[in-house]
Amino acid sequence: MKILSAAQTRAADAFTAEQENIPSLALMERAASAFVGWFENKFYTNRVQPILIFCGPGNNGGDGLAIARLLYQHHYPVQVFILPAAHTYAPDFTANLQRLPDEIIKTYLHTKTDCPEISDKTIVVDALFGTGLNRPLTGFITELITQINSSSATVVAVDMPSGLFTDAHNKLTDCIVQADYTLSFELPKIAFLLPGNARYVGDWTIVPIGLNAEFISQIESPYFFISSDIPATILKPRPKYSHKGTFGHALLISGSYGKIGATVLSAKACLRSGVGLLTVHCPAAGYTILQTAVPEAMTLTDKEADFISELPDLSIYNAIGIGPGLGKHPATRQMVKHLLNTTQVPLVIDADALNIIAEDENLKNALPPNSILTPHPKEFERLTGKAENDYHRLDLLKEFCQKHSCYVVLKGAHSCIGTPAGAYYFNGTGNPGMATGGTGDVLTGIITALIAQQYSALDACILGVYLHGSAGDIAKMEMGEQALLASDLIQNLGKAFLKCSYLTK
């Protein structure tokens, strides 16, 4: 699923209206109907709650007026509050204002005294300013937004929380509506997927409004959202007459004294992700643990008891995952350097292997093409330097991937995959319960298994992050977020694969 800019979305609106030979007002009505359908499903039992709809002078306000009319027709108690126009109201705003039933109370907001009291039993619908906003809000509107934010009302934003830029960075001093829910149309917005905007966007949902699919397919964008349709096309069926050699032999280089648990998690995840054979190279201290905890894996031990100092023969492996629980002993650093300079096998690099590379510019430059790096935000900062904001972090991601011809999975909510081609893929699965130790080790195992099975680097990243998050979501349904463990993801990987397989049918 593509992510379009505000300008591209407006172009898609205009093209759709032209192709279907309908006025823009009809498309606005379509959006309002979609919003109301979602709203009724969400707040069906709350028809006695006052609904205060705040409308700006543009098309977002026009959406709000159409929503007010439709909610009124569905017997919701609606009141409308309208900002004055600096010059003139948008034509579709004016048309929807004329359609508004006389029974709906309309109040024009000129000063702070015109603002209503907002109780905690109120639902506020924010239709003040949408995706076209490109400068910070000032004046009276900031007082209104401050009042909305300081209330305990449930706040629902139409398309975009007012004051939030669609495609650019907001300063911390900018006045922005803090929505509990954002209901947007057709495609996600890049602003929804960035950590710094979470407190404004709240829980966001996309509803289709029938924008022209051919136009969207032809328009260029570097941003993509990994919805279920993409992994479903990537997942390969397993041939009837296949054998363990068909699905590759992976090597996991992992572990140090006290951190063999990371190796266990990564190894189990790798095996649960369909690899034919797995060998684990670990410190001698991990031998008994791995032979007991992961009997399906073969174990090679290092000459050192507590850390890894050497490489085994790499010629028999189809993919190598390195990093979980690795530690940074000087001998381990030399091993990582030797691996980067000699291997011909695709690499998945995580945890302390990343930290070792981050400390040596020569090791960054030695990264083999198409390597996959899986840093969390702090590890990424060590690799690239500190980002000024979320958009700058995306710039750093693109620059790093292009410079080193690698793929980077920047982990977090909506994990972002950066590519050498300069594209970004944001994941759509996962939940806060996964913010616990070991889940990154699980992801390393999943992606390593997929690479061993001859998935391309990009496909392995996309399918890997999707399955990882999907397994977390399935685990959440069974035990909630607070109690979720990394091992729960492994236990639910099978269900995640089944769910993905079902979508291919």
CORGIRA-V800488 format. One record per backbone hydrogen bond with DSSP energy under -0.5 kcal/mol. CO is the residue of the C=O (numbers start at 0). NH is the residue of the N-H. E is the energy in kcal/mol with one decimal. If there is no record, write none. Layout:
# CORGIRA-V800488
co->CO nh->NH e->E
co->CO nh->NH e->E
This chain:
# CORGIRA-V800488
co->0 nh->224 e->-3.7
co->1 nh->3 e->-0.5
co->4 nh->8 e->-2.3
co->5 nh->9 e->-2.2
co->6 nh->10 e->-2.0
co->7 nh->11 e->-2.2
co->8 nh->12 e->-2.3
co->9 nh->13 e->-2.5
co->10 nh->14 e->-2.6
co->11 nh->15 e->-2.4
co->12 nh->16 e->-2.4
co->13 nh->17 e->-2.2
co->14 nh->18 e->-3.0
co->15 nh->19 e->-2.4
co->16 nh->21 e->-2.5
co->17 nh->20 e->-0.6
co->22 nh->25 e->-1.0
co->22 nh->26 e->-1.2
co->23 nh->27 e->-2.1
co->24 nh->28 e->-2.0
co->25 nh->29 e->-1.9
co->26 nh->30 e->-2.0
co->27 nh->31 e->-2.6
co->28 nh->32 e->-2.4
co->29 nh->33 e->-2.0
co->30 nh->34 e->-2.4
co->31 nh->35 e->-2.5
co->32 nh->36 e->-2.3
co->33 nh->37 e->-2.0
co->34 nh->38 e->-2.9
co->35 nh->39 e->-2.9
co->36 nh->40 e->-1.5
co->37 nh->41 e->-2.0
co->38 nh->42 e->-3.2
co->42 nh->45 e->-1.6
co->45 nh->48 e->-1.3
co->46 nh->76 e->-0.6
co->49 nh->51 e->-0.6
co->49 nh->122 e->-2.6
co->50 nh->52 e->-0.6
co->50 nh->78 e->-2.5
co->51 nh->53 e->-0.6
co->51 nh->124 e->-2.9
co->52 nh->54 e->-0.6
co->52 nh->80 e->-2.8
co->53 nh->126 e->-2.4
co->54 nh->82 e->-2.6
co->56 nh->89 e->-2.5
co->57 nh->61 e->-1.7
co->58 nh->62 e->-2.3
co->59 nh->63 e->-2.0
co->60 nh->64 e->-2.2
co->61 nh->65 e->-2.2
co->62 nh->66 e->-2.6
co->63 nh->67 e->-2.4
co->64 nh->68 e->-2.2
co->65 nh->69 e->-2.2
co->66 nh->70 e->-2.8
co->67 nh->71 e->-2.3
co->68 nh->72 e->-2.1
co->69 nh->73 e->-1.0
co->70 nh->75 e->-2.3
co->71 nh->74 e->-1.9
co->75 nh->77 e->-1.1
co->76 nh->50 e->-2.4
co->77 nh->104 e->-0.6
co->78 nh->52 e->-2.9
co->79 nh->106 e->-2.1
co->80 nh->54 e->-3.2
co->81 nh->108 e->-3.1
co->89 nh->93 e->-2.4
co->90 nh->94 e->-2.2
co->91 nh->95 e->-1.9
co->92 nh->96 e->-2.2
co->93 nh->97 e->-2.0
co->94 nh->98 e->-1.1
co->95 nh->99 e->-0.7
co->96 nh->99 e->-0.7
co->100 nh->103 e->-1.4
co->104 nh->79 e->-2.8
co->106 nh->81 e->-2.9
co->107 nh->109 e->-0.8
co->108 nh->83 e->-0.8
co->110 nh->113 e->-1.6
co->111 nh->114 e->-1.4
co->116 nh->118 e->-0.7
co->118 nh->121 e->-1.5
co->121 nh->123 e->-0.6
co->121 nh->153 e->-2.0
co->122 nh->51 e->-2.4
co->122 nh->124 e->-0.5
co->123 nh->125 e->-0.6
co->123 nh->155 e->-3.3
co->124 nh->53 e->-2.6
co->124 nh->126 e->-0.9
co->125 nh->157 e->-2.7
co->126 nh->55 e->-2.4
co->129 nh->132 e->-1.2
co->132 nh->165 e->-0.5
co->137 nh->140 e->-0.8
co->138 nh->141 e->-1.3
co->138 nh->142 e->-0.8
co->139 nh->142 e->-0.8
co->139 nh->143 e->-1.8
co->140 nh->144 e->-2.4
co->141 nh->145 e->-2.2
co->142 nh->146 e->-1.9
co->143 nh->147 e->-2.3
co->144 nh->148 e->-2.8
co->145 nh->149 e->-2.0
co->146 nh->150 e->-0.7
co->147 nh->150 e->-0.8
co->152 nh->154 e->-0.5
co->153 nh->123 e->-3.0
co->154 nh->179 e->-2.3
co->154 nh->180 e->-1.9
co->155 nh->125 e->-3.1
co->156 nh->158 e->-0.8
co->156 nh->182 e->-2.5
co->157 nh->159 e->-2.2
co->160 nh->163 e->-2.1
co->161 nh->176 e->-2.6
co->165 nh->190 e->-0.7
co->170 nh->173 e->-1.7
co->173 nh->175 e->-0.6
co->176 nh->178 e->-1.0
co->179 nh->202 e->-2.4
co->180 nh->156 e->-3.0
co->181 nh->183 e->-0.6
co->181 nh->204 e->-2.4
co->182 nh->158 e->-3.2
co->183 nh->206 e->-2.2
co->184 nh->186 e->-2.6
co->187 nh->3 e->-0.5
co->188 nh->191 e->-1.5
co->189 nh->192 e->-1.4
co->190 nh->193 e->-0.9
co->193 nh->196 e->-1.8
co->194 nh->197 e->-1.5
co->196 nh->199 e->-1.4
co->196 nh->200 e->-2.3
co->197 nh->201 e->-2.2
co->199 nh->178 e->-2.5
co->201 nh->203 e->-0.6
co->202 nh->181 e->-2.2
co->204 nh->183 e->-2.9
co->206 nh->185 e->-3.2
co->211 nh->215 e->-1.9
co->212 nh->216 e->-2.3
co->213 nh->217 e->-1.4
co->214 nh->218 e->-1.5
co->221 nh->423 e->-3.3
co->222 nh->2 e->-2.1
co->223 nh->425 e->-3.0
co->224 nh->226 e->-1.5
co->225 nh->427 e->-0.9
co->226 nh->229 e->-1.5
co->226 nh->230 e->-0.8
co->227 nh->231 e->-1.5
co->228 nh->232 e->-0.9
co->229 nh->232 e->-1.0
co->229 nh->233 e->-1.0
co->230 nh->234 e->-2.4
co->236 nh->238 e->-0.7
co->238 nh->241 e->-1.4
co->242 nh->245 e->-1.7
co->242 nh->246 e->-0.6
co->243 nh->246 e->-0.7
co->244 nh->247 e->-1.1
co->246 nh->275 e->-1.4
co->247 nh->249 e->-0.5
co->247 nh->275 e->-0.7
co->247 nh->276 e->-2.2
co->248 nh->317 e->-3.2
co->248 nh->318 e->-0.9
co->249 nh->278 e->-2.6
co->250 nh->252 e->-0.6
co->250 nh->320 e->-2.8
co->251 nh->253 e->-0.7
co->251 nh->280 e->-2.9
co->252 nh->322 e->-1.8
co->255 nh->258 e->-2.8
co->258 nh->261 e->-0.7
co->258 nh->262 e->-0.7
co->259 nh->263 e->-2.2
co->260 nh->264 e->-2.4
co->261 nh->265 e->-2.3
co->262 nh->266 e->-2.8
co->263 nh->267 e->-2.6
co->264 nh->268 e->-2.3
co->265 nh->269 e->-2.2
co->266 nh->270 e->-2.3
co->267 nh->271 e->-2.4
co->268 nh->272 e->-0.6
co->269 nh->272 e->-0.9
co->269 nh->274 e->-1.2
co->270 nh->273 e->-1.3
co->276 nh->249 e->-2.7
co->277 nh->297 e->-2.8
co->278 nh->251 e->-2.6
co->278 nh->280 e->-0.5
co->279 nh->281 e->-0.6
co->279 nh->299 e->-3.3
co->280 nh->253 e->-2.0
co->281 nh->301 e->-2.5
co->282 nh->285 e->-2.2
co->283 nh->286 e->-1.5
co->285 nh->289 e->-2.6
co->286 nh->290 e->-2.6
co->287 nh->291 e->-1.6
co->288 nh->292 e->-3.3
co->289 nh->293 e->-2.6
co->293 nh->296 e->-1.7
co->297 nh->279 e->-3.1
co->299 nh->281 e->-2.4
co->303 nh->283 e->-2.5
co->304 nh->284 e->-2.4
co->305 nh->256 e->-2.6
co->313 nh->316 e->-1.5
co->317 nh->345 e->-0.5
co->318 nh->250 e->-2.4
co->319 nh->347 e->-2.5
co->320 nh->252 e->-3.1
co->321 nh->349 e->-2.5
co->322 nh->325 e->-2.4
co->322 nh->351 e->-1.0
co->323 nh->254 e->-1.9
co->328 nh->331 e->-0.6
co->328 nh->332 e->-2.3
co->329 nh->333 e->-1.8
co->330 nh->334 e->-1.8
co->331 nh->335 e->-2.4
co->332 nh->336 e->-2.3
co->333 nh->337 e->-2.5
co->334 nh->338 e->-2.4
co->335 nh->339 e->-2.5
co->336 nh->340 e->-1.9
co->337 nh->341 e->-1.1
co->338 nh->341 e->-0.7
co->338 nh->342 e->-2.5
co->345 nh->319 e->-2.4
co->346 nh->371 e->-2.5
co->347 nh->321 e->-2.8
co->348 nh->373 e->-2.4
co->349 nh->352 e->-1.5
co->349 nh->353 e->-0.7
co->350 nh->353 e->-0.9
co->350 nh->354 e->-1.8
co->351 nh->355 e->-2.5
co->352 nh->356 e->-1.9
co->353 nh->357 e->-2.8
co->354 nh->358 e->-1.0
co->355 nh->358 e->-0.5
co->356 nh->359 e->-1.7
co->359 nh->362 e->-0.8
co->359 nh->363 e->-1.6
co->360 nh->364 e->-2.1
co->361 nh->365 e->-0.8
co->363 nh->366 e->-1.4
co->367 nh->370 e->-1.5
co->370 nh->372 e->-0.5
co->370 nh->406 e->-3.0
co->371 nh->348 e->-3.4
co->372 nh->408 e->-3.4
co->374 nh->410 e->-2.5
co->375 nh->379 e->-2.5
co->376 nh->380 e->-2.2
co->377 nh->381 e->-1.7
co->378 nh->382 e->-1.4
co->379 nh->383 e->-2.3
co->380 nh->384 e->-2.8
co->388 nh->392 e->-2.1
co->389 nh->393 e->-1.6
co->390 nh->394 e->-1.8
co->391 nh->395 e->-2.5
co->392 nh->396 e->-2.3
co->393 nh->397 e->-2.4
co->394 nh->398 e->-2.6
co->395 nh->399 e->-2.5
co->396 nh->400 e->-2.4
co->397 nh->401 e->-2.3
co->398 nh->402 e->-2.4
co->399 nh->403 e->-2.2
co->400 nh->404 e->-0.7
co->400 nh->405 e->-1.5
co->404 nh->369 e->-3.5
co->406 nh->372 e->-3.0
co->407 nh->409 e->-0.9
co->407 nh->417 e->-3.1
co->408 nh->410 e->-1.0
co->409 nh->415 e->-2.1
co->411 nh->414 e->-1.1
co->414 nh->416 e->-0.5
co->414 nh->426 e->-2.4
co->415 nh->409 e->-3.2
co->415 nh->417 e->-0.6
co->416 nh->424 e->-1.9
co->417 nh->407 e->-1.8
co->418 nh->421 e->-1.8
co->422 nh->418 e->-1.4
co->423 nh->223 e->-1.9
co->424 nh->416 e->-2.9
co->425 nh->225 e->-3.6
co->430 nh->433 e->-2.0
co->431 nh->434 e->-1.9
co->433 nh->435 e->-2.3
co->435 nh->438 e->-1.5
co->436 nh->485 e->-0.6
co->437 nh->441 e->-1.7
co->438 nh->442 e->-1.8
co->439 nh->443 e->-2.0
co->440 nh->444 e->-1.8
co->441 nh->445 e->-2.2
co->442 nh->446 e->-2.5
co->443 nh->447 e->-2.2
co->444 nh->448 e->-2.0
co->445 nh->449 e->-1.9
co->446 nh->450 e->-2.5
co->447 nh->451 e->-2.2
co->448 nh->452 e->-1.2
co->449 nh->454 e->-2.0
co->450 nh->453 e->-1.9
co->455 nh->459 e->-2.8
co->456 nh->460 e->-2.0
co->457 nh->461 e->-2.7
co->458 nh->462 e->-2.9
co->459 nh->463 e->-2.2
co->460 nh->464 e->-2.6
co->461 nh->465 e->-1.9
co->462 nh->466 e->-2.6
co->463 nh->467 e->-2.4
co->464 nh->468 e->-2.3
co->465 nh->469 e->-2.7
co->466 nh->470 e->-2.8
co->467 nh->471 e->-1.6
co->468 nh->429 e->-0.6
co->468 nh->472 e->-2.3
co->469 nh->473 e->-2.4
co->470 nh->474 e->-2.3
co->471 nh->475 e->-2.2
co->472 nh->476 e->-1.7
co->473 nh->477 e->-0.9
co->474 nh->477 e->-0.6
co->474 nh->478 e->-2.0
co->475 nh->479 e->-2.8
co->478 nh->482 e->-0.5
co->480 nh->483 e->-1.2
co->484 nh->487 e->-1.0
co->484 nh->488 e->-0.8
co->485 nh->488 e->-0.9
co->485 nh->489 e->-1.1
co->486 nh->490 e->-1.9
co->487 nh->491 e->-1.1
co->488 nh->491 e->-0.5
co->489 nh->492 e->-1.2
co->491 nh->495 e->-1.9
co->492 nh->496 e->-2.6
co->493 nh->497 e->-2.4
co->494 nh->498 e->-2.5
co->495 nh->499 e->-2.2
co->496 nh->500 e->-2.9
co->497 nh->501 e->-2.4
co->498 nh->502 e->-1.4
co->499 nh->503 e->-0.7
co->500 nh->503 e->-0.9
co->501 nh->504 e->-1.2
